[in-house]
């Protein structure tokens, strides 16, 4: 089993930052720190925007039922072999198990690892291989905190802790144990195990990646960024490494550097809609709206059913000054997911910019009904009321 080492910072997949004024800020995909609007010359030109076929108010130009052509980046390099490269029967059995596992031939992998266990009953590697195979066959979740107290994962912890006791310097055992703790949501234990693995073992890109993800999930953003940068430097052909690195840099308030990381990921995996969306969000934060539009349009084109991508594209068109088109795209997003609070907030703010205060209130009321605890809704409502007072009018619907 492997823990999914990709964390998507929420702000990059759905607009989530409260605006500072009704006249200037929807809940954007990003939040702008002071001085971040300078263009980033290292980011290449975006994918072309089909403006010739998108007249004003045409929306995204992508039908809601268009086919999905998204091709997520391959994270094949996350596999850490158990064979050590020795010319022994034990190591040959481990190599056979590794080869079968990578092909998804789990029955063959199990047989090979069982053979290795017979040849080396005190070797931790066969234990790790058997745990990986067992969990893969069961198709358990791999996301962080996705399966708290799951009995199969708890049983895996027992086996992996035994493997660590057999050889504390065998990094794959600590790595697999740390990944399992992450899925169980046992963050402190995951951090401790993965930190120790980086101390005692050789440099392995996947180890730094898993440790970085654990740090990021725990709110340790700067250390996470360092670990994920190390992983990307060691594995320069992995889009996922650069994607994770960009996510951490974005969370660390370094949007220009994040954009460069996402650009590298997009160059490796240009058909990954999520990476296109992330790159577009980072470019918006550094003020490169035209560049952002191309990548956000690509994200919508490759995954037309993802409401958050359309909401982010709508926000970009709003920043471009085409509010009518932004409103149409927000409506598209809500047609896909009427519970997307950020789209309702952005829709209301676009209406407020047009001084359509009744429509703005209606959109904000929808957002409030969906999530009364969301602080963004209260903030934009207060801004709208202040904006109405300054304009000397109010269209707020009466109960």
Secondary structure, DSSP 8 states (H G I E B T S, - for coil): ---------HHHHS--B--S-TTT--SBSS---TT--S--TTS-------GGG--TT-TTS--TT----------GGG------S--SHHHHHHHHHHHHHHTT-HHHHHHHHHHHHHH-TT-HHHHHHHHHHHHHHHT---STTSSTT-HHHHHHHHHHHHHHHH-TT-HHHHHHHHHHHHHHT-HHHHHHHHHHHHHHS---HHHHHHHHHHHHHTT-HHHHHHHHHHHHHH-TT-HHHHHHHHHHHHHTT-HHHHHHHHHHHHHH-TT-HHHHHHHHHHHHHTT-HHHHHHHHHHHHHH-TT-HHHHHHHHHHHHHHT-HHHHHHHHHHHHHH-TT-HHHHHHHHHHHHHTT-HHHHHHHHHHHHHH-TT-HHHHHHHHHHHHHHHHHT-------
